[in-house]
Amino acid sequence: MAAFYAGFPETVPIRTVNRQCSSGLQAVADVAASIKAGFYEIGIGAGLESMTINQMSWDGDVNPKLKNFQKAQDCLLPMGVTSENVAHRFGVTRQEQDQAAVDSHRKAAAATASGRFKDEIIPVATKIVDPKTGDEKPIVVSVDDGIRPETSVAGLGKLKAVFKKDGTTTAGNSSQISDGAGAVLLMKRSVAVHKGLPILGVFRTFAAVGVDPAIMGVGPAVAIPAAVKASGLELEDIDLFEINEAFASQFVYCRKKLELDPQKINVNGGAMAIGHPLGATGARCVATLLHEMKRRGRDCRFGVVSMCIGTGMGAAAVFERGDGCDELCNGGRKVESNNLLSRDAR
């Protein structure tokens, strides 16, 4: 239905993919893999989510044998509880989490004010309906509306923990419940050149890994090294990171665990300010990353998109700036196999 609304003819096939928070990135990876396999030459990896309409609750039941397997039970933990688990287990303080949220809003506000999101956002004409009167007001959505420039550590410090008494995860240092959509157009380089289309970036590698579901937020700390290694690079070779801010606790932990330069991560803000519409986030992060890499030019060659995934996974993909890249990106490095990774990451 979405394809028909978008104007695609009936001859264009589609399929859906569900990897929760990584669905958008998984769609991009699937299209890239299919193009490399020769199944087709052009594809679109897209994702969308309306969290205001479709709540994340589920009224179904599960197999009663679930109680016999602790890790299976942990797959059903509320995501906020896993955030508290990360904060408690790895000593991420409330102050660190609130400061990360403030930084996210500050950077996103600055990026919006300077027009850095304009190239990646397609304005959408819609309407607002007054629930009391039914009156309709036409509007054009052209900016992310969850960004709060006035956010401060003092203000966030007044918010109560949501998931645990005396906890540290609040509505202010978590990703927002949002509506959103994103799409990434991929094709063979030869096709893009033939059509005279600009090449914004090159898809290099993708890795999905499994982690303890009770601390699912650590996923990027495992997935990023796996994806970077698979591309024949080192973490030091990556110039820019887009790491989804599902919760400040897990974002801060992953940043510290990988010893990443804060100046390279989410330079235009992240999900705590922009929002995290689950299915759309992966595609949105790719768009944000590639446009920022283009702005930085030759000082920014490689970038990474990564996120944690509910039920205990992490995903990451490596991209190269599109203009003037080499035929091969690994510089002759030998990539050794790691049998400890999930099959997706090998």
Buried (B, 14 or more C-beta within 10 A) or exposed (E): EEBEEEEEEEEEEEEEBEBBBBBBBBBBBBBBEBBEEEEEBEBBBBBBBEBEEEEEEEEEEEEEEEEEEEEBBBBEBEBBBBBBBBBBBBEBEBEBBBBBBBBBBBBBBBBBEEEBBEBBBEEEEEEEEEEEEEEEEEEEBEEBEBBBEEBBBEEBEEBEBBBBEEBBBBBBBBBBBBBBBBBBBBBBEEEBEEEEEEBBBBBBBBBBBBBBBBBBBBBBBBBBBBBBBBBBBEBEBBBBBBBBBBBBBBBBBBBBBBEBEEEBBBBBBBBBBBBBBBBBBBBBBBBBBBBBBBEBEEEBBBBBBBBBBBBBBBBBBBBBBBBEBEEEBBEEEEEEEEEEBBEBBE
